[in-house]
Amino acid sequence: MATDNDVEGVAALRASMVRELRDQGAIQSELVAAAFTAVPRHLFTPGEPLKVAYATDNAPIVKRDDNGLTLSSVSAPHLQATMLEAAEIKPGMRVCEVGSGGYNAALLAELVGDGGHVTTVDIDPDIVERARTLLNEAGYHHVNVLQADAEEGVPNAAPFDRIIVTAGSWDIPPAWIDQLAHDGRIVVPLRLKGTTRWIAFDRDSEGGLVSRSYGLCVFVPFQGSGSHTERNVTIDNGVVLRLDDENLKEDAEALRRALHLPRIERWSGAAFDMPDELMLFLLTNDPNMAMLHADQEAIDHGLLARPPLKGVPALISGDSFAYRAARPNDDMGSGYESGVYAHGPSAEDLAARYVELLRQWADKYHRRGAASIQYIPKPATPPAPSSGVITKRHGTVVVTWP
């Protein structure tokens, strides 16, 4: 078993991590592979066993609050590699990282090389001190580590060719766009209707942003003046609607009554596949969609079927709701068929609407990256409220399916 002083053993673990990330498709370029090969990840995860430190899906928690909620973590290598590939960082670039930890900043330093510059900023003084200490110990003395509320960006170090955000952000502050170079790119984990997608945005010709790529992810929420709290509406013990859309209204008591009525099930005849892409399609193609969550006890008691255990899009209408289901079906290429469970007086109508969306997805958009995501900052005239239009504090997100 390798130890911290076993140079060859640690290098072998790092090489094995890089090979696995290549096999997973997370690493695609030689530049990113070289960065992951060079940076000693274990130095940024003190206390973790070496094999755990170099596991591609391991995200060690760095700090929790008094209630046990995670305030900071070191992201898993698979996610870091995926986002760095999306960023397409080149030697000589100026890069700002929002949300420090140390390891990702070291990767950025390797990518930009001696001719580039990396600034990493965090609001938490403990995290800033930790990042500064670990970066120095690992030999990355030239990374600029700052404590600040990143809502205002880092104007003294701007403009940036790339901005990489490593905390879940509900919105995109104007400062980030202002401090982005004309041909710059920002990669940000953006909260959209109760879920988070990392999105690689480029500037468009009208001062906004347009997506190049995106993917499902989970990040610690943004702190400071840019933070945002979702509404959690309890329907019953262990059954919660998670809402971040102020325009969506719900009647918790009516939905509770619906929950205890017998459910109906309807099947689409379409394959169930790519649940993350299907989730984005459902959430952005009906304004009455929200995320439904249930704990294991609620499922064991038969209140809901299994899908809400990890969260599932639910179509809400007054005293009724419907959510996505799946069942084995050997006639489907994926081996599963998509369908709907629905509760309440309007269950039939909601199920029919939901099934139609499932069929649309299967017929037209059954592929990765089918959506186009645009960010329109204020004071530009926002589009009229409709499916796929998500209003934020500083602007509007528009998700279309060309």
Summary of the structure (lengths in Angstrom):
residues: 402
radius of gyration: 22.3
end to end distance: 51.8
largest distance: 66.5
contacts: 1362
relative contact order: 0.09
helix: 32%
strand: 31%
